[in-house]
Amino acid sequence: MRDFRTIIEVLKEHIADGTKAKVYDKDVANLLHISQSKFATIKKRNSTPFVEILEYCHQKGLCCSEIFFD
């Protein structure tokens, strides 16, 4: 299972959708409906907000296995 920092990178790749656009942590926080300060705390502690990520996957029709596992 990936750690949260790696999951962030996978989410950023998905958000960029193959473009060269730069995706920031604040963009990921907004998509997960997490405040930027809470996101920074979660990232610092390297804890994963599973519920928020699963809700995002459900909304976008993504397989959560692609996000959480290699």
Backbone as a printed PyTorch tensor [residue, N CA C, xyz], in Angstrom:
tensor([[[  0.8470,  -1.1760,   0.0000],
         [  0.0000,   0.0000,   0.0000],
         [  0.8900,   1.2370,   0.0000]],

        [[  0.4780,   2.2180,  -0.7730],
         [  1.2470,   3.4630,  -0.8700],
         [  1.0480,   4.3300,   0.3600]],

        [[  2.0530,   5.1550,   0.6540],
         [  1.8950,   6.1380,   1.7190],
         [  1.1900,   7.3730,   1.1410]],

        [[  0.7890,   8.2830,   2.0050],
         [ -0.0220,   9.4200,   1.5720],
         [  0.7240,  10.3180,   0.5960]],

        [[  2.0040,  10.5200,   0.7830],
         [  2.7670,  11.3690,  -0.1350],
         [  2.7480,  10.8030,  -1.5590]],

        [[  2.8390,   9.5100,  -1.6860],
         [  2.7810,   8.8700,  -2.9980],
         [  1.3690,   8.9460,  -3.5690]],

        [[  0.3770,   8.7810,  -2.7100],
         [ -1.0190,   8.8910,  -3.1400],
         [ -1.2880,  10.2900,  -3.6810]],

        [[ -0.7260,  11.3130,  -3.0410],
         [ -0.8800,  12.6880,  -3.5130],
         [ -0.3560,  12.8140,  -4.9410]],

        [[  0.8130,  12.2390,  -5.1890],
         [  1.3960,  12.3160,  -6.5320],
         [  0.5180,  11.6030,  -7.5670]],

        [[ -0.0430,  10.4660,  -7.1950],
         [ -0.9360,   9.7440,  -8.1040],
         [ -2.1830,  10.5740,  -8.3900]],

        [[ -2.7400,  11.1990,  -7.3610],
         [ -3.9090,  12.0590,  -7.5560],
         [ -3.5720,  13.2490,  -8.4450]],

        [[ -2.3940,  13.8250,  -8.2490],
         [ -1.9750,  14.9540,  -9.0910],
         [ -1.8500,  14.5350, -10.5470]],

        [[ -1.3100,  13.3600, -10.7860],
         [ -1.2070,  12.8560, -12.1620],
         [ -2.5910,  12.6810, -12.7740]],

        [[ -3.5130,  12.1570, -11.9760],
         [ -4.8800,  11.9750, -12.4680],
         [ -5.5430,  13.3200, -12.7560]],

        [[ -5.3280,  14.2920, -11.8850],
         [ -5.9340,  15.6150, -12.0560],
         [ -5.3710,  16.2900, -13.3070]],

        [[ -4.0580,  16.1770, -13.5140],
         [ -3.4270,  16.7910, -14.6780],
         [ -3.9150,  16.1480, -15.9680]],

        [[ -4.2960,  14.8880, -15.9150],
         [ -4.8850,  14.1610, -17.0370],
         [ -4.0240,  14.2300, -18.2980]],

        [[ -2.7310,  14.0000, -18.1250],
         [ -1.8300,  13.9350, -19.2640],
         [ -1.3300,  15.2750, -19.7710]],

        [[ -1.8110,  16.3650, -19.2180],
         [ -1.3280,  17.6740, -19.6390],
         [ -0.0860,  18.0390, -18.8440]],

        [[  0.5650,  19.0920, -19.2520],
         [  1.7640,  19.5700, -18.5510],
         [  1.4090,  20.5470, -17.4250]],

        [[  0.1220,  20.7000, -17.1410],
         [ -0.3240,  21.6470, -16.1240],
         [  0.2130,  21.2650, -14.7550]],

        [[  0.6500,  22.2560, -14.0140],
         [  1.1550,  22.0500, -12.6620],
         [ -0.0320,  21.9400, -11.7110]],

        [[ -0.0630,  20.8880, -10.9200],
         [ -1.1320,  20.6760,  -9.9400],
         [ -0.5140,  20.8210,  -8.5590]],

        [[ -1.0990,  21.6610,  -7.7590],
         [ -0.5740,  21.9600,  -6.4260],
         [ -1.3330,  21.1930,  -5.3530]],

        [[ -0.7400,  21.1710,  -4.1580],
         [ -1.3910,  20.5170,  -3.0190],
         [ -2.7580,  21.1260,  -2.7400]],

        [[ -2.8880,  22.4430,  -2.9230],
         [ -4.1740,  23.0910,  -2.6510],
         [ -5.2550,  22.5800,  -3.6050]],

        [[ -4.8560,  22.2240,  -4.8240],
         [ -5.8170,  21.6630,  -5.7800],
         [ -6.3170,  20.2980,  -5.3140]],

        [[ -5.4020,  19.4860,  -4.8110],
         [ -5.7730,  18.1690,  -4.2880],
         [ -6.6710,  18.3370,  -3.0610]],

        [[ -6.3140,  19.2610,  -2.1870],
         [ -7.1260,  19.5120,  -0.9880],
         [ -8.5410,  19.9260,  -1.3690]],

        [[ -8.6700,  20.7970,  -2.3580],
         [ -9.9970,  21.2410,  -2.7940],
         [-10.8130,  20.0870,  -3.3660]],

        [[-10.1820,  19.2300,  -4.1570],
         [-10.9000,  18.0900,  -4.7290],
         [-11.3560,  17.0970,  -3.6720]],

        [[-10.5810,  16.9780,  -2.6030],
         [-10.9390,  16.0600,  -1.5240],
         [-11.8470,  16.7150,  -0.4880]],

        [[-12.1700,  17.9820,  -0.7110],
         [-13.0060,  18.7560,   0.2160],
         [-12.3820,  18.8250,   1.6110]],

        [[-11.0750,  19.1040,   1.6310],
         [-10.3180,  19.2600,   2.8690],
         [ -9.7260,  20.6600,   2.8570]],

        [[ -9.7330,  21.3310,   3.9950],
         [ -9.1020,  22.6460,   4.0440],
         [ -7.6000,  22.5020,   3.8220]],

        [[ -6.9840,  23.5690,   3.3410],
         [ -5.5520,  23.5190,   3.0530],
         [ -4.7330,  23.2970,   4.3200]],

        [[ -5.1790,  23.8580,   5.4450],
         [ -4.4410,  23.6720,   6.6930],
         [ -4.5540,  22.2280,   7.1910]],

        [[ -5.7450,  21.6460,   7.0680],
         [ -5.9200,  20.2390,   7.4600],
         [ -5.1110,  19.3350,   6.5400]],

        [[ -5.0970,  19.6500,   5.2430],
         [ -4.3270,  18.8700,   4.2910],
         [ -2.8380,  18.9160,   4.6320]],

        [[ -2.3480,  20.1020,   4.9880],
         [ -0.9400,  20.2370,   5.3580],
         [ -0.6180,  19.4160,   6.6000]],

        [[ -1.5220,  19.3910,   7.5630],
         [ -1.3260,  18.5960,   8.7720],
         [ -1.3160,  17.1080,   8.4460]],

        [[ -2.2530,  16.6820,   7.6170],
         [ -2.3200,  15.2730,   7.2110],
         [ -1.0420,  14.8770,   6.4840]],

        [[ -0.5820,  15.7470,   5.6010],
         [  0.6360,  15.4560,   4.8330],
         [  1.8540,  15.3780,   5.7590]],

        [[  1.9190,  16.2870,   6.7090],
         [  3.0380,  16.2960,   7.6590],
         [  3.0590,  15.0060,   8.4770]],

        [[  1.8970,  14.5410,   8.8980],
         [  1.7940,  13.3170,   9.7030],
         [  1.8360,  12.0500,   8.8520]],

        [[  1.7440,  12.2370,   7.5340],
         [  1.7270,  11.1160,   6.5910],
         [  0.5960,  10.1350,   6.9080]],

        [[ -0.5500,  10.7020,   7.2680],
         [ -1.7380,   9.8770,   7.4990],
         [ -2.6690,  10.0590,   6.2990]],

        [[ -3.3840,   9.0390,   5.9480],
         [ -4.1880,   9.0460,   4.7300],
         [ -5.6600,   9.2710,   5.0420]],

        [[ -6.2900,  10.2600,   4.4020],
         [ -7.7330,  10.4890,   4.5860],
         [ -8.5360,   9.5450,   3.6780]],

        [[ -8.6770,   8.3160,   4.1120],
         [ -9.2910,   7.2820,   3.2820],
         [-10.7000,   7.6420,   2.8250]],

        [[-11.5240,   8.1390,   3.7230],
         [-12.9200,   8.4290,   3.3780],
         [-12.9920,   9.4560,   2.2570]],

        [[-12.2260,  10.5340,   2.3650],
         [-12.2440,  11.5880,   1.3580],
         [-11.7500,  11.0750,   0.0060]],

        [[-10.7180,  10.2550,   0.0170],
         [-10.1840,   9.7100,  -1.2310],
         [-11.1780,   8.7390,  -1.8590]],

        [[-11.7900,   7.9070,  -1.0300],
         [-12.7910,   6.9620,  -1.5480],
         [-13.9970,   7.6910,  -2.1300]],

        [[-14.4230,   8.7750,  -1.4850],
         [-15.5400,   9.5650,  -2.0110],
         [-15.1650,  10.1920,  -3.3540]],

        [[-13.9270,  10.6860,  -3.4750],
         [-13.4600,  11.2550,  -4.7300],
         [-13.4480,  10.1850,  -5.8260]],

        [[-12.9440,   9.0120,  -5.5140],
         [-12.9080,   7.9150,  -6.4870],
         [-14.3130,   7.5510,  -6.9410]],

        [[-15.2450,   7.5080,  -6.0080],
         [-16.6330,   7.1810,  -6.3390],
         [-17.2320,   8.2340,  -7.2700]],

        [[-16.9810,   9.5160,  -6.9680],
         [-17.5230,  10.5970,  -7.7830],
         [-16.9730,  10.5690,  -9.2030]],

        [[-15.7010,  10.2340,  -9.3470],
         [-15.0360,  10.2560, -10.6540],
         [-15.0550,   8.9060, -11.3600]],

        [[-15.6020,   7.8850, -10.7000],
         [-15.6610,   6.5610, -11.3030],
         [-14.2950,   5.8990, -11.4120]],

        [[-13.4100,   6.2010, -10.4730],
         [-12.0630,   5.6270, -10.4610],
         [-12.0270,   4.3600,  -9.6300]],

        [[-11.1280,   3.4830,  -9.9730],
         [-10.8810,   2.3030,  -9.1600],
         [ -9.9190,   2.7110,  -8.0440]],

        [[-10.3330,   2.5340,  -6.8120],
         [ -9.4940,   2.9640,  -5.6910],
         [ -8.2020,   2.1530,  -5.5940]],

        [[ -8.1750,   0.9650,  -6.1600],
         [ -6.9600,   0.1590,  -6.1490],
         [ -5.8370,   0.8590,  -6.8940]],

        [[ -6.1620,   1.5950,  -7.9550],
         [ -5.1570,   2.3300,  -8.7080],
         [ -4.5470,   3.4550,  -7.8840]],

        [[ -5.3080,   3.9910,  -6.9650],
         [ -4.8260,   5.0850,  -6.1190],
         [ -4.0120,   4.5560,  -4.9550]],

        [[ -4.4940,   3.5050,  -4.3000],
         [ -3.8710,   3.0270,  -3.0720],
         [ -2.7460,   2.0150,  -3.2690]],

        [[ -2.7560,   1.3120,  -4.3990],
         [ -1.7580,   0.2460,  -4.5950],
         [ -0.9880,   0.4730,  -5.8850]],

        [[  0.1710,  -0.1930,  -5.9790],
         [  1.0130,  -0.0760,  -7.1780],
         [  0.3940,  -0.7880,  -8.3470]]])
